[in-house]
């Protein structure tokens, strides 16, 4: 097993060709790392993920251009595809996960990495990418009835849409025991935001998402009949207010 020092050094070696758009150099570096004994899952967590996080942060802070951001993002996707072929596959667990993400290449890569890791760990994975209408997502949930639905990589402006989707899923109650997990994007930067959008679980990275989902227990269903109006509590009359009937 490679030490963290070796992984840190590998990341430093990877960043230079990544930021300069040298695709073949990045692929060669990863190929040599796998051949020398680096575990593919560790490379997801300690190479591609921090590289993606750096590119995202540098772009948001205007420290790199759109050209550099696009080049690095495309290379990270190529490397993720390369690593996926080396992930050891476990026996099927019989559990299902539905993964969606925000619009954007960076978010698609993160969602894809999550899908790769879940699939290798024995989950039945459905990855639908970003931009899917809410009603279609709700319909698919009813058909698949997954244990976990994962929403990855939302931007700050996506937060109301995520909250609306979760509200819709709970309102329809298509799969009452399904947990909704958010990961990446604004949810890793804003403390407590995942609770505000009414998600059940939070994971910061793809590897953490796998662990969180694996340890999750089925959600307790809402016993209220779907679509039924909430029961209103009757107000008690203030003690100082009386009616003629009360006086008699």
Protein Blocks (a to p, Z undefined) as FASTA:
>chain_A
ZZfklmmmmmmmmmmmmmnopaklmmmmmmmmmmnopafklmmmmmmmmmmmmmmmmmmn
opacfklmmmmmmmmmmmmmmmmmmpccdddehiacdddddedjklmmmmmmmmmmmmmn
opacddebehiafklmmmmmmmnopabdcdehiafklmmmmmmmmmmmmmnomalmlccd
deehjllmmghklmmnopabdcfbfklmmmmmmmpccddddfbdghiacddddddddfkb
ccfklmZZ
